Amino acid sequence: ALPIPGLQEKPYAPRRERPGLPVAVLRDGRHVICAPYDCIVRTKELEDAVRSYRADFPSQPTTLMCSGRVMPDAREILDVAGITILERARAASHGTVSPGL
């Protein structure tokens, strides 16, 4: 099973209106932010990016897919913003997403 139901059906299109990380929008309206980082820590840049994102999309269900880990200090910022975190996400060779275990 995939960590994000329906993702294998290609129900998304990249959003390009926002600068920064790619955001996919699923058919049900959920956002998936793709973050190809080994480690995400709390920085002013992260705080500003989350604040800006939530200003534009205050209650949009959102998942951050990180290829590495999210440190507890950064997790706190994302949790408060209501952003679900999927760590160690990897693209599988057949075009689906693996939890990267």
C-alpha positions as CSV (number, residue, x, y, z in Angstrom):
1,A,0.0,0.0,0.0
2,L,1.2,3.5,-0.7
3,P,1.5,6.1,2.0
4,I,-0.8,8.5,0.2
5,P,-3.9,6.7,-1.1
6,G,-4.7,7.4,-4.8
7,L,-1.2,8.8,-5.7
8,Q,-0.5,5.8,-7.9
9,E,-3.5,6.8,-10.1
10,K,-1.7,10.0,-11.3
11,P,-4.4,12.2,-9.8
12,Y,-2.3,15.2,-9.5
13,A,-0.7,18.0,-11.5
14,P,2.3,20.1,-10.4
15,R,1.4,23.6,-9.1
16,R,3.7,26.2,-10.4
17,E,2.2,29.4,-8.9
18,R,4.3,29.3,-5.8
19,P,8.1,29.6,-5.8
20,G,10.0,26.9,-4.0
21,L,9.3,23.2,-3.6
22,P,6.9,21.4,-6.0
23,V,3.4,21.0,-4.8
24,A,1.1,18.4,-6.3
25,V,-2.7,18.7,-5.9
26,L,-4.6,15.5,-5.6
27,R,-8.1,15.0,-7.1
28,D,-9.6,15.4,-3.6
29,G,-7.9,18.7,-3.1
30,R,-5.1,17.6,-0.8
31,H,-1.7,19.1,-1.4
32,V,1.6,17.1,-1.4
33,I,4.8,19.1,-1.0
34,C,7.9,17.3,-2.3
35,A,11.0,18.0,-0.2
36,P,14.2,16.3,-1.5
37,Y,16.2,16.9,1.7
38,D,18.3,14.6,3.9
39,C,17.4,16.5,7.0
40,I,14.9,19.4,7.7
41,V,15.7,21.5,10.7
42,R,13.9,24.6,12.2
43,T,15.2,27.7,10.6
44,K,13.8,31.2,10.0
45,E,13.4,30.2,6.3
46,L,11.3,27.2,7.2
47,E,9.2,29.2,9.6
48,D,8.6,31.9,6.9
49,A,7.8,29.3,4.2
50,V,5.3,27.5,6.4
51,R,3.7,30.9,7.4
52,S,3.5,32.0,3.8
53,Y,2.0,28.7,2.7
54,R,-0.6,28.7,5.4
55,A,-1.5,32.3,4.6
56,D,-2.3,31.2,1.0
57,F,-3.8,27.9,2.0
58,P,-5.0,28.2,5.6
59,S,-6.9,24.9,6.0
60,Q,-5.8,22.9,3.0
61,P,-5.0,19.2,4.0
62,T,-1.3,19.0,3.2
63,T,1.4,16.3,3.4
64,L,5.1,17.1,3.3
65,M,7.0,14.2,1.6
66,C,10.7,14.4,2.7
67,S,13.3,12.1,1.3
68,G,15.2,12.2,4.6
69,R,14.3,13.1,8.2
70,V,12.5,16.0,9.9
71,M,14.1,17.0,13.1
72,P,11.8,17.5,16.2
73,D,12.2,21.3,16.1
74,A,11.1,21.5,12.5
75,R,8.4,18.9,13.2
76,E,6.9,21.2,15.8
77,I,6.5,24.0,13.2
78,L,4.9,21.7,10.7
79,D,2.6,20.0,13.3
80,V,1.4,23.4,14.5
81,A,0.6,24.3,10.9
82,G,-1.4,21.1,10.5
83,I,1.0,19.7,7.9
84,T,1.4,15.9,7.9
85,I,4.9,14.6,7.5
86,L,6.0,11.6,5.5
87,E,9.7,10.9,6.1
88,R,12.1,8.8,4.0
89,A,9.8,8.9,1.0
90,R,11.4,7.5,-2.2
91,A,10.1,7.2,-5.7
92,A,10.1,3.5,-6.7
93,S,11.3,2.4,-10.1
94,H,7.8,1.7,-11.4
95,G,6.5,5.2,-10.7
96,T,4.8,4.7,-7.4
97,V,5.9,6.0,-4.0
98,S,7.6,3.9,-1.4
99,P,7.8,4.7,2.3
100,G,11.5,4.3,1.9
101,L,11.9,1.8,4.8
